[in-house]
């Protein structure tokens, strides 16, 4: 499977009563498709999968497949604390019609590398779908070491990795030494230009929920046109926002507020995450308005 392009990890909208708003989700998806993103990830961290019940996660997966109706490729985030629950969600996603799955390390339990390897192998054996690994040890507590990546080389379904460590050295190693095995996708937004310069052709960007045109333009400049001067100019415009998101400590809340400012109200993040305070709202609004002004 080709993972080129902008993959949006779609937010999960909530209504005033804190239930999932499928109507708002449909509007977000239609907007993203109209704005030219290349694929959608449902049930990722930006979608607050950890705050949804299993039934809610399945409900969202079913809705998205029917609503998208083949207009874009779809990837399902299936992470949970146990292999069995991951497999249950993965089987549901496969039956619903998803094209690929996103596989991080199970969170909180902190498996050792041999345990994580066995987990990934079991997911692959049971589901037989294209897999994008997701390496984000700051979230899961467990890295996917280069030795683990190498141990998966004989697994043709394991085709890509979203790299979110922030280590440029590791990004170099993946692209230089494993490009024949895995397609590397940028998962550290404030390093997107570095990823693209080094040959990455995929970006899983949370801010594309509300800044899809900027994301698509940067991909077009660097990957399609190979114009890195233009790409650097576009990245410079985005960088204040990407820095705020990566370093601001309230990623999901900022993404959801960005959707609201872009005319796509999606409600708050679920607790224990709290709403942004006035200082945070003001700071975000300033960065957002400056970026929107630069569009013209």
N, C-alpha and C positions, 0 to 999 in steps of 0.2 A: 504494500500500500504506500502511496506517496503522501507524505505529511507536509509537503511544501505549503508555504503561505501563512496567513494569519489565522490561528485557531483561537477562538474566543471561549474562555471558561465562563460560561454564562451564569449570571447571578440568579438566585432563586427569589422571586418577588414574594412579599408577604402582604396580606390585606390588613385592615385595621384590627381585625380580631386575631391576628397572628397566624392565620391559616395560609397555606400556599395559594397565591393568586395566579391561576393558570391563564386567565385573560391577560394580565400584565406580562406574563412570560411570553405569550404569543406575540405581543406587540414588540417586545425586545428582540425576539428572534426575527420577526419580519423586517425590523429596522436593520439589524446586522446583515441580513441577506441582501437587502437593498443597497447597503453601503459597501458590499463587495468582500466581506471576509470569506475565507476559504474553507473553514470547517468550524464546528461547534463542539465543545466539550461540556457534557452535562454531568453534574455530580462531582465537580472538582472542589478544591478548597474555596475558590471564589464563590461557588454555589452553596457554600455552608453545608456540605453533605453531613458533616459531623453533628449538625444541629437538627437534622431531619430524622423522623422515624423511618424504619425500613419501608413501611407502607407508603409514606410520602415520597420516598426516593423512587419506588416502583411506579407510583402515580405520575411523577414528573417524567420518568423515562418513557412511559407509554404515551403521554401527551405529546412529547417532543417529536417522536417518530411520526405520529399521525399529522402533527401540524407542519412539520418540515416537508413531509411527503416527497422525499428524494431530491429536494432542491440543493442540499449540501451534504457532504459526508459528516457522520456523527460519531463521536467517541464518548464512551460511558466511563465515568469514574466509579470504580467499584470498591474503593478502600473501606476497610472496617478493622476491627481489632482481632478478628479471627479469620483463618483461611476459609472455614466453612461458610461464614457470612459473605465473604468476598465472592465465593463461588455461587452462592445463591443469587446475589445481585448480578453477577456476570451472566449466569444462565438466563436471568430475566431480560437483561439487556440484549443478549443474542437473540432470544425468541422474539423480542419486540422489533428487532431489525437494525440494531446498531452495527456500525461498520468496524469498530475497533474499541479497545479498552485501554484505560489509563491505570497503570499499576504502580503505586508507591509501596514503601514498606508499611506494614500495619503499624498504626500509631499506638503509643503508650506502652505496649508490651516489650518493645526494644529487642527484637530477635537478633541473635548472633548471625554472622555472615552465612554459616552453613544452614541455619534455620531460615534465613531470608531466601537463600538460593532454593531450598526445598519448597518454600511457599510459592515462589515465582514459577517453578517447574510444575507444581500441582495446578496452578491457575492455567498455565499453558496447556497442559495435558487435558484438562477437563473442558476448556472452552474452545480451543483451536481457533483463535481469532488473532488478527494483527494486534500487537501490543506496543504501546509507548510506555516505557518505564518512566518513573518520576522520582528523581533524586533530590530530596529536600530535607536533609537531616535536621535543620533547625525546627522543622515542624514535626517530623516523625521520631527524632532522637536517634536515628540509625542511618549511616551512609550506605550507598551502594558503591562498594570499592571497585577499583579497576580490575582487581582479581575476580570479583564476582561477575563483572561484565564479561570478562574473558571466558569464564566458566559457562556462560550462556551462548557462546558463539555458535554452537551446533543447533540452536533453536531458531528456525527460520521465521516463526511468528513474532519473535522479539525484534522489532524493526526500527525502533526509535527510542530516544531518551530525552525527556525534558530535564534540563540541567539547571538546578536552582541553588547551587552551593555558593555562588559568588566568587569562586576560585577561577581566575583566568588560566592558571597553570593546568587545572583539571580540564577546562574547556579545550585548551590546546591538545591535551593528551587524547581526549575523546575524538576530536576532529582529525588529528594527525594519525592516530594509531588505530582507531576503530571506525573510520568512515566507511570501510568495506563491510562493516557489520551493522552499524546503527546510523540512522539519520539523527543528527543532533538538533534539538529544538531549544531556543533560548527561553529559559524560565527565570531569568534574573533581569528584569526589565531595564534597569539602569545600565546594563551592559549590552544592550541590543546591538549597537553599532559594532562593538568588538566581535560579537558572535557573527554578524553578517560579513564583516571584513575577512574573517577567518574561514568563511565558507558555509556557515549555517544557512539553511534556506527555510527554516520554520521558526515561528515565534508564537508561543502560548502567552498571550498578553492580556492580563486582567483589565487594563484600562481600555482595551478595545471595546468593552461593553458600552463606553460612552465617547470614545475617541477613535472609532473604527476608521474614518477617512484618513487620519494621520498615520495610523498603523499600516494601512494598505498602501499609502503613498511611499512610506519608507521602504516597505518590501519591494514595491515596484522599482524604486530608484536603485536599490542595492543589489537585488537578486535578478530582476528581469533586465534592467538597463545597464547594470554594472557601473553605475555612475556614483562613485563614493564621495565625490565632492558635494553633489546634490544631496546624497544620503546624510552626510555630516550636517548640512544645514538643517535638514528636517529633524534629525536627531537632537540637535541643539535646541530646537523649539520645544520638543517633547521632554527634554531632560529635567527641567524643574518639576514637572508633574511626576515623572517616573521616580525621581529622587524622593519626592514627598511620599509617594506610595510605598516605596521599598524601605524607607527609613523613618516613616512617621508613626509606626506602631499600631495603626488602625486601618489596615489594608481593606478589609471588607466594608467597613463603614465609609471610607473614602470612595470606594468604587460605587457603592450604592448612592451616595450623595452626588457623585458625578453623573449617574444616570438621571437623577432628578433634575439637575441643572440642564441636562441635555433634552429634557422634555419627556423622560421615561420614568415616572415615579414607580419605585419598586419596594417601597417601605423600608423599615429599619433592618439592621442585622438582629438576629435572635440573641437573647441573653445567653451567656453572661456578658456578651459584648454590649457596650452602652452607646447611646447616641453621641455624636460629636458635640463638644461644648462650643460656646460662642467663639472662642479664640481659634479653635480648629476649623470651624465653619468659615470664618473670615479668611484664614490663611489659605484654605483650599479654594475658596471663591476667587481670591486674588490671582492665584496661579492659573485657575481654569479660565478666567476672563481674559487674562493676558494671552493665553494660548489661543483662545477663540479669536481674539483680535488679530493674531498673526495669520489666521487662515486667509484673510483678505489681502 
